[in-house]
Amino acid sequence: MAKSLTPLRAIRKKCLDCSGFQVKEVRVCPVVDCSLFKYRFGKNPNRRGIGGRKESFSLEK
């Protein structure tokens, strides 16, 4: 079964399309004024640090 196309996946797909489906070109994209620029990796940079990893939390003091 195919994964559903979330907004972030749609942005990633658009960025790949714009760069000729070259992953490296998405990484080095020069179009910083594009409204999708900060989402081009398929991640929401505003969520960085939210949730965390299980290992980063310690109950010991």
C-alpha positions as a LaTeX table, in Angstrom:
\begin{tabular}{lrrr}
\hline
Residue & $x$ (\AA) & $y$ (\AA) & $z$ (\AA) \\
\hline
Met1 & 0.00 & 0.00 & 0.00 \\
Ala2 & 1.35 & 3.43 & $-0.94$ \\
Lys3 & 2.02 & 6.03 & 1.72 \\
Ser4 & $-0.43$ & 8.91 & 1.77 \\
Leu5 & 0.81 & 12.18 & 0.35 \\
Thr6 & 1.14 & 14.51 & 3.33 \\
Pro7 & 1.78 & 18.22 & 2.81 \\
Leu8 & 5.47 & 17.76 & 3.66 \\
Arg9 & 5.81 & 14.86 & 1.22 \\
Ala10 & 4.09 & 16.95 & $-1.45$ \\
Ile11 & 6.59 & 19.76 & $-0.85$ \\
Arg12 & 9.50 & 17.31 & $-1.05$ \\
Lys13 & 8.10 & 15.93 & $-4.30$ \\
Lys14 & 7.69 & 19.45 & $-5.73$ \\
Cys15 & 11.29 & 20.33 & $-4.79$ \\
Leu16 & 12.55 & 17.16 & $-6.47$ \\
Asp17 & 10.50 & 18.01 & $-9.56$ \\
Cys18 & 11.87 & 21.56 & $-9.60$ \\
Ser19 & 15.46 & 20.29 & $-9.37$ \\
Gly20 & 15.14 & 17.65 & $-12.08$ \\
Phe21 & 14.72 & 14.85 & $-9.52$ \\
Gln22 & 18.31 & 15.33 & $-8.33$ \\
Val23 & 18.50 & 14.94 & $-4.54$ \\
Lys24 & 21.79 & 16.84 & $-4.38$ \\
Glu25 & 20.24 & 19.78 & $-6.24$ \\
Val26 & 17.47 & 19.98 & $-3.64$ \\
Arg27 & 20.14 & 20.06 & $-0.94$ \\
Val28 & 22.04 & 22.94 & $-2.59$ \\
Cys29 & 18.97 & 24.78 & $-3.87$ \\
Pro30 & 19.88 & 28.43 & $-4.58$ \\
Val31 & 16.26 & 29.69 & $-4.52$ \\
Val32 & 16.23 & 30.85 & $-0.90$ \\
Asp33 & 13.29 & 33.19 & $-1.48$ \\
Cys34 & 11.06 & 30.23 & $-2.42$ \\
Ser35 & 8.26 & 29.81 & 0.13 \\
Leu36 & 8.96 & 26.05 & 0.23 \\
Phe37 & 12.73 & 26.42 & 0.78 \\
Lys38 & 12.84 & 25.61 & 4.49 \\
Tyr39 & 10.60 & 22.55 & 3.97 \\
Arg40 & 12.54 & 21.14 & 0.98 \\
Phe41 & 13.92 & 18.16 & 2.94 \\
Gly42 & 10.40 & 16.94 & 3.75 \\
Lys43 & 10.73 & 18.03 & 7.37 \\
Asn44 & 9.14 & 20.88 & 9.28 \\
Pro45 & 12.00 & 22.91 & 10.79 \\
Asn46 & 9.58 & 24.50 & 13.26 \\
Arg47 & 9.16 & 21.11 & 14.95 \\
Arg48 & 12.89 & 20.60 & 15.59 \\
Gly49 & 13.38 & 19.42 & 19.16 \\
Ile50 & 9.73 & 18.54 & 19.73 \\
Gly51 & 9.20 & 15.00 & 20.91 \\
Gly52 & 12.83 & 14.16 & 21.44 \\
Arg53 & 14.33 & 10.73 & 21.63 \\
Lys54 & 13.76 & 8.29 & 24.39 \\
Glu55 & 17.51 & 8.16 & 25.14 \\
Ser56 & 17.68 & 11.91 & 25.72 \\
Phe57 & 15.40 & 11.69 & 28.74 \\
Ser58 & 16.80 & 10.36 & 31.95 \\
Leu59 & 14.94 & 9.62 & 35.16 \\
Glu60 & 18.20 & 9.43 & 37.10 \\
Lys61 & 19.52 & 12.56 & 38.76 \\
\hline
\end{tabular}
